[in-house]
Amino acid sequence: MNKRPCRWGILSSAQIARKNWKAIELSGNGVVHGVSSRSVDRAEQFINDCQAEVAFDQRPKAYAGHQALLDDDQIDAVYIPMPTGSRKQWVIAAAAAKKHVLIEKPIAVNAADAQEMLDACNQNGVQFMDGVMFDHGKRIAAVCDQVTAGKIGRLRRIQTHFSFTGDSEFQSANIRTDTTLEPHGCLGDLGWYCIRFILWANGFADPIQVSGRTITPLSRDDSDDSVPGEFAGELVFANGVTAGFFCSFLTANQQLATLSGDQGYLTLDDFVLPLYDSETSWQIHRHELAIDNCCWNFRRRSDWFHCDEYHSGQPNAQEVQMVRTFAKYVNSGQIDSSLADRAVQTQRILDACRRSDAMGGQLIPFDTGA
């Protein structure tokens, strides 16, 4: 076991990286060693801004260009928050440089690229993982334990919804509506979490059928085409479970998940990002129902469950646990292939949803080898 902290490099000065900068400092087993950008000035400015908020004892180094950072043998792992359309070459380059790779989601433009990235990491013996924070929190495992233990009976239906309303500037100018940089729009940005939660709840089984439909397209002013601005998907599994999800850049913020069984249902109001000033919690509902012809009489019974996990910026927040878990594998020299496999599985399902969308939203077979 390597006792020194994991030495992180951040490829890009993207603002999304600020959250994980703080998470690395709170992790207790990692430090940011350096940041790369197109120019050393941009990297320096990013470091200045982050150090002003959360300072490392040894100031991270600024690199002009990502390859310069990858060539530094003082860096063990890299976090890659750059746009989806430009990630592939840098994941492969990082793997070739023997750097472990934590990448933002969606991981690739398509599943073939995702597999190529994973193959490069496997060939070079480095960990590959996507940045789904709730994967590493305590709540997701606890919720799935409740389902497995039969607390809601036999699981029948999974429903997830993740949305926020982007203003007119967001819809016309944000990177998330750029077909080259973020070709999957809200499906990649928000739907990725919806799909991942569904996989968790159903034991990471592959669906047998998939459908997807863009409800509202959006396009950045300088884009030649559109991306999904609102998207709905449906997954069918061999065990009889079905799942639906909705994601949107045009609907008020909501991050609701419902797991429905034949004896009750479980709800989470904040399955992606825990709400501020509250414990991470979920609720199990059971209705005692008597049906007399067309008259329904029921009594509601609900149980609250809590987990000692908190919102962003706390030592046990899910993003801190994510980088802590990743660094643990880096420092131990052991690779957890399941973390990489679930990322590629999510990408394959996303791809299937896009194929269905192109076919008018019809239900299509899910090709496990696609």
C-alpha positions as CSV (number, residue, x, y, z in Angstrom):
1,M,0.0,0.0,0.0
2,N,1.4,3.4,-1.0
3,K,1.2,5.7,2.1
4,R,1.6,9.0,0.3
5,P,-1.4,10.9,-0.9
6,C,-2.6,10.4,-4.5
7,R,-1.2,13.2,-6.6
8,W,-3.9,14.6,-8.9
9,G,-3.6,16.5,-12.2
10,I,-6.6,18.4,-13.5
11,L,-6.7,18.5,-17.3
12,S,-8.6,21.7,-18.1
13,S,-9.5,24.9,-16.2
14,A,-13.2,24.2,-16.6
15,Q,-15.3,25.6,-13.7
16,I,-16.8,22.2,-13.0
17,A,-13.4,21.2,-11.7
18,R,-13.7,23.5,-8.7
19,K,-16.0,21.2,-6.9
20,N,-13.6,18.3,-7.1
21,W,-10.6,20.5,-6.2
22,K,-12.3,21.0,-2.9
23,A,-13.3,17.3,-2.7
24,I,-9.7,16.3,-3.2
25,E,-8.6,18.6,-0.3
26,L,-11.3,17.1,2.0
27,S,-10.6,13.5,1.0
28,G,-7.6,13.1,3.3
29,N,-5.8,10.9,0.7
30,G,-5.1,13.2,-2.2
31,V,-3.6,16.5,-3.2
32,V,-3.8,18.5,-6.4
33,H,-0.4,18.6,-7.9
34,G,-1.1,20.5,-11.1
35,V,-3.6,22.0,-13.5
36,S,-3.2,22.2,-17.3
37,S,-4.9,24.5,-19.8
38,R,-4.3,25.9,-23.3
39,S,-2.1,28.6,-21.8
40,V,-0.1,28.7,-18.5
41,D,-1.9,32.0,-17.7
42,R,-5.3,30.3,-17.8
43,A,-4.0,27.5,-15.6
44,E,-2.5,30.0,-13.1
45,Q,-5.7,31.9,-12.9
46,F,-7.7,28.8,-12.2
47,I,-5.2,27.8,-9.5
48,N,-5.3,31.3,-7.9
49,D,-9.1,31.2,-7.8
50,C,-9.2,27.7,-6.2
51,Q,-6.4,28.4,-3.8
52,A,-8.2,31.5,-2.6
53,E,-11.2,29.3,-1.6
54,V,-9.5,26.0,-0.6
55,A,-5.7,26.1,-0.3
56,F,-3.2,23.2,-0.5
57,D,-0.1,23.7,1.5
58,Q,2.0,23.2,-1.6
59,R,0.7,25.3,-4.4
60,P,-0.2,23.2,-7.5
61,K,1.8,23.7,-10.6
62,A,0.4,25.3,-13.8
63,Y,1.1,23.6,-17.1
64,A,0.8,25.1,-20.6
65,G,-0.9,22.2,-22.5
66,H,-2.3,18.9,-21.3
67,Q,0.6,16.8,-22.6
68,A,3.0,18.7,-20.4
69,L,1.0,17.6,-17.3
70,L,0.8,14.0,-18.5
71,D,4.6,13.9,-19.0
72,D,5.2,14.8,-15.3
73,D,6.0,11.6,-13.4
74,Q,5.0,13.3,-10.1
75,I,1.3,12.9,-11.1
76,D,-0.5,9.7,-10.3
77,A,-4.0,10.3,-11.6
78,V,-5.9,12.8,-13.7
79,Y,-9.4,14.3,-13.5
80,I,-10.7,15.1,-17.0
81,P,-13.6,17.6,-17.0
82,M,-13.2,18.8,-20.6
83,P,-16.1,18.6,-23.1
84,T,-17.3,15.2,-24.2
85,G,-16.4,15.8,-27.8
86,S,-12.7,16.3,-26.9
87,R,-12.1,13.7,-24.2
88,K,-11.2,10.6,-26.1
89,Q,-7.7,11.6,-27.2
90,W,-6.8,12.8,-23.7
91,V,-8.1,9.7,-21.9
92,I,-6.0,7.5,-24.3
93,A,-3.0,9.8,-23.8
94,A,-3.4,9.8,-20.0
95,A,-3.5,6.0,-20.1
96,A,-0.4,5.8,-22.2
97,A,1.3,8.0,-19.6
98,K,0.3,5.5,-16.9
99,K,-2.1,8.0,-15.2
100,H,-5.3,6.7,-13.6
101,V,-8.3,8.4,-15.2
102,L,-11.4,9.9,-13.5
103,I,-13.6,11.4,-16.3
104,E,-16.7,13.5,-16.3
105,K,-19.9,12.1,-17.9
106,P,-21.0,11.2,-20.5
107,I,-17.7,9.5,-21.0
108,A,-17.8,9.6,-24.8
109,V,-19.5,10.5,-28.0
110,N,-20.5,6.9,-28.5
111,A,-20.0,3.4,-27.0
112,A,-17.3,2.5,-29.5
113,D,-15.1,5.4,-28.3
114,A,-15.9,4.5,-24.7
115,Q,-14.7,1.0,-25.2
116,E,-11.5,2.2,-26.9
117,M,-10.8,4.4,-23.9
118,L,-11.4,1.6,-21.5
119,D,-9.2,-0.7,-23.5
120,A,-6.4,1.8,-23.4
121,C,-6.7,2.0,-19.6
122,N,-6.8,-1.8,-19.2
123,Q,-3.7,-2.2,-21.4
124,N,-1.8,0.3,-19.3
125,G,-3.0,-1.0,-15.9
126,V,-4.7,2.1,-14.8
127,Q,-8.1,2.7,-13.2
128,F,-10.9,4.2,-15.3
129,M,-14.0,5.7,-13.7
130,D,-16.7,8.2,-14.5
131,G,-17.7,11.0,-12.2
132,V,-21.1,9.9,-11.0
133,M,-20.8,11.1,-7.4
134,F,-23.8,9.2,-5.9
135,D,-22.1,5.9,-7.0
136,H,-19.8,6.4,-4.0
137,G,-22.2,7.8,-1.4
138,K,-23.7,5.7,1.4
139,R,-27.3,6.3,0.5
140,I,-27.4,4.5,-2.9
141,A,-26.1,1.3,-1.4
142,A,-28.5,1.6,1.5
143,V,-31.5,2.2,-0.8
144,C,-30.6,-0.8,-2.9
145,D,-30.2,-2.9,0.2
146,Q,-33.8,-2.0,1.2
147,V,-35.0,-3.1,-2.2
148,T,-33.1,-6.3,-2.2
149,A,-34.4,-7.1,1.3
150,G,-37.9,-6.9,-0.1
151,K,-39.0,-3.8,1.9
152,I,-41.3,-2.8,-1.0
153,G,-42.0,-6.3,-2.1
154,R,-41.0,-7.4,-5.6
155,L,-39.6,-4.5,-7.6
156,R,-41.8,-3.7,-10.6
157,R,-41.1,-0.1,-11.8
158,I,-38.3,2.5,-11.6
159,Q,-39.0,6.1,-12.5
160,T,-36.4,8.9,-12.5
161,H,-36.6,12.6,-13.3
162,F,-33.7,15.1,-13.4
163,S,-34.2,18.6,-14.7
164,F,-33.5,22.3,-14.4
165,T,-34.6,25.3,-16.3
166,G,-31.9,27.0,-18.3
167,D,-32.5,30.6,-19.3
168,S,-32.5,31.9,-22.8
169,E,-28.8,32.5,-22.8
170,F,-28.2,29.0,-21.6
171,Q,-30.4,27.6,-24.4
172,S,-28.6,29.6,-27.1
173,A,-25.0,29.8,-25.9
174,N,-24.2,27.2,-23.3
175,I,-21.8,24.4,-24.1
176,R,-24.5,21.9,-23.2
177,T,-26.4,22.8,-26.4
178,D,-23.3,22.6,-28.7
179,T,-23.6,19.6,-31.0
180,T,-19.9,19.2,-31.4
181,L,-18.8,19.6,-27.7
182,E,-21.8,18.0,-26.0
183,P,-23.7,16.1,-28.7
184,H,-26.1,14.3,-26.2
185,G,-27.5,17.5,-24.6
186,C,-29.7,16.9,-21.6
187,L,-29.5,13.1,-22.1
188,G,-25.7,13.2,-21.5
189,D,-25.7,15.8,-18.9
190,L,-28.8,14.8,-16.8
191,G,-30.1,11.5,-18.3
192,W,-26.8,9.8,-17.5
193,Y,-27.7,10.0,-13.8
194,C,-31.2,8.8,-14.4
195,I,-29.9,5.7,-16.3
196,R,-27.2,5.0,-13.7
197,F,-29.8,5.1,-10.8
198,I,-32.0,2.7,-12.8
199,L,-29.0,0.3,-13.2
200,W,-28.2,0.5,-9.5
201,A,-31.8,-0.3,-8.5
202,N,-32.0,-3.3,-10.8
203,G,-28.6,-4.9,-10.0
204,F,-26.8,-3.5,-13.1
205,A,-28.7,-5.9,-15.4
206,D,-28.7,-4.9,-19.0
207,P,-32.2,-4.0,-20.4
208,I,-33.6,-6.2,-23.2
209,Q,-35.4,-3.3,-24.9
210,V,-34.9,0.4,-25.0
211,S,-36.8,3.4,-26.4
212,G,-35.9,7.1,-26.4
213,R,-37.4,10.3,-27.7
214,T,-36.3,13.9,-27.9
215,I,-39.3,15.9,-26.8
216,T,-37.7,19.4,-27.3
217,P,-34.5,20.0,-29.3
218,L,-32.2,22.9,-28.5
219,S,-29.4,24.4,-30.5
220,R,-26.6,26.7,-29.7
221,D,-26.5,29.7,-32.1
222,D,-23.3,28.6,-33.8
223,S,-24.3,24.9,-34.1
224,D,-25.3,23.2,-37.3
225,D,-27.7,20.8,-35.6
226,S,-29.7,20.4,-32.4
227,V,-29.2,18.4,-29.2
228,P,-31.9,16.9,-26.9
229,G,-33.2,19.7,-24.6
230,E,-35.9,17.4,-23.2
231,F,-35.7,13.7,-23.5
232,A,-37.8,10.7,-22.3
233,G,-36.6,7.1,-22.2
234,E,-38.0,3.7,-21.4
235,L,-36.1,0.5,-20.5
236,V,-37.5,-3.1,-20.3
237,F,-35.7,-5.8,-18.3
238,A,-35.9,-9.6,-18.5
239,N,-37.0,-9.9,-14.9
240,G,-40.2,-8.0,-15.6
241,V,-39.0,-4.7,-14.2
242,T,-39.6,-1.6,-16.4
243,A,-38.0,1.8,-16.0
244,G,-38.7,5.3,-17.3
245,F,-36.8,8.5,-17.1
246,F,-37.2,12.1,-18.1
247,C,-34.5,14.8,-18.3
248,S,-34.8,18.4,-19.3
249,F,-33.1,21.8,-19.6
250,L,-36.6,23.4,-19.8
251,T,-38.3,22.1,-16.7
252,A,-38.0,23.3,-13.1
253,N,-35.3,21.6,-11.0
254,Q,-36.4,18.2,-9.9
255,Q,-34.4,15.1,-9.1
256,L,-37.0,12.6,-8.0
257,A,-36.6,8.8,-8.1
258,T,-39.4,6.3,-7.3
259,L,-39.0,2.6,-6.9
260,S,-42.3,0.8,-7.0
261,G,-42.9,-2.7,-5.7
262,D,-46.0,-4.9,-5.2
263,Q,-46.1,-4.1,-1.5
264,G,-44.9,-0.4,-1.4
265,Y,-42.8,2.2,-3.0
266,L,-39.7,4.2,-2.1
267,T,-39.1,7.8,-3.0
268,L,-36.0,10.1,-3.0
269,D,-36.5,13.8,-3.6
270,D,-32.8,14.5,-4.3
271,F,-31.3,11.3,-5.8
272,V,-28.5,13.1,-7.6
273,L,-27.4,16.1,-5.5
274,P,-28.5,16.0,-1.8
275,L,-30.4,19.1,-0.8
276,Y,-28.7,21.7,1.3
277,D,-29.2,21.8,5.1
278,S,-30.7,18.3,5.3
279,E,-29.6,14.8,6.0
280,T,-29.5,12.5,3.0
281,S,-32.8,10.6,3.4
282,W,-35.4,8.5,1.6
283,Q,-38.9,7.4,2.4
284,I,-40.7,4.0,2.1
285,H,-44.5,4.1,1.6
286,R,-47.0,1.3,2.2
287,H,-50.7,1.9,1.7
288,E,-53.2,-0.4,3.4
289,L,-55.8,-0.5,0.6
290,A,-59.3,-1.9,0.5
291,I,-61.1,-1.9,-2.8
292,D,-64.9,-2.1,-2.7
293,N,-66.1,-2.0,-6.3
294,C,-65.3,1.6,-7.4
295,C,-64.6,2.8,-3.8
296,W,-60.9,2.9,-2.7
297,N,-60.2,3.2,1.0
298,F,-56.7,3.3,2.1
299,R,-54.5,4.3,5.0
300,R,-51.0,5.7,4.3
301,R,-48.0,4.3,6.2
302,S,-44.6,5.9,5.6
303,D,-41.2,5.4,7.1
304,W,-38.3,7.8,6.9
305,F,-34.7,6.6,6.6
306,H,-31.6,8.8,7.1
307,C,-28.0,8.4,6.2
308,D,-25.1,10.4,7.8
309,E,-24.1,11.9,4.5
310,Y,-24.4,15.6,3.6
311,H,-24.5,18.1,0.7
312,S,-21.5,19.4,-1.2
313,G,-18.6,20.8,0.8
314,Q,-18.7,18.4,3.7
315,P,-16.0,15.8,4.5
316,N,-18.5,12.9,3.9
317,A,-20.2,14.4,0.9
318,Q,-20.6,12.1,-2.0
319,E,-18.1,13.9,-4.3
320,V,-15.5,13.6,-1.5
321,Q,-16.2,9.9,-1.1
322,M,-15.8,9.6,-4.9
323,V,-12.3,11.0,-5.1
324,R,-11.4,9.2,-1.8
325,T,-12.5,5.9,-3.3
326,F,-10.6,6.6,-6.6
327,A,-7.4,7.5,-4.7
328,K,-7.7,4.4,-2.6
329,Y,-7.4,2.3,-5.7
330,V,-4.6,4.4,-7.1
331,N,-2.6,4.2,-3.9
332,S,-3.2,0.4,-3.5
333,G,-2.3,-0.4,-7.0
334,Q,-5.5,-2.5,-7.4
335,I,-8.0,-1.9,-10.2
336,D,-11.7,-2.2,-9.7
337,S,-13.0,-3.2,-13.2
338,S,-16.6,-2.9,-12.1
339,L,-16.3,0.9,-11.8
340,A,-15.2,1.1,-15.5
341,D,-17.7,-1.4,-16.7
342,R,-20.7,0.5,-15.3
343,A,-19.6,3.6,-17.1
344,V,-19.4,1.8,-20.5
345,Q,-22.7,0.1,-19.7
346,T,-24.4,3.5,-19.2
347,Q,-22.9,4.8,-22.4
348,R,-24.3,1.8,-24.4
349,I,-27.8,2.4,-23.0
350,L,-27.5,6.1,-23.8
351,D,-26.4,5.2,-27.4
352,A,-29.4,2.8,-27.7
353,C,-31.7,5.7,-26.6
354,R,-30.3,7.9,-29.3
355,R,-30.8,5.1,-31.9
356,S,-34.4,4.7,-30.9
357,D,-34.9,8.5,-31.1
358,A,-33.5,8.5,-34.7
359,M,-36.1,5.8,-35.5
360,G,-39.0,7.8,-34.2
361,G,-38.8,6.6,-30.6
362,Q,-39.8,3.0,-31.2
363,L,-38.9,0.3,-28.7
364,I,-35.8,-1.5,-30.0
365,P,-33.8,-4.6,-28.9
366,F,-30.8,-3.7,-26.7
367,D,-27.6,-5.1,-28.3
368,T,-25.3,-5.9,-25.4
369,G,-22.3,-5.8,-27.7
370,A,-23.1,-2.4,-29.2
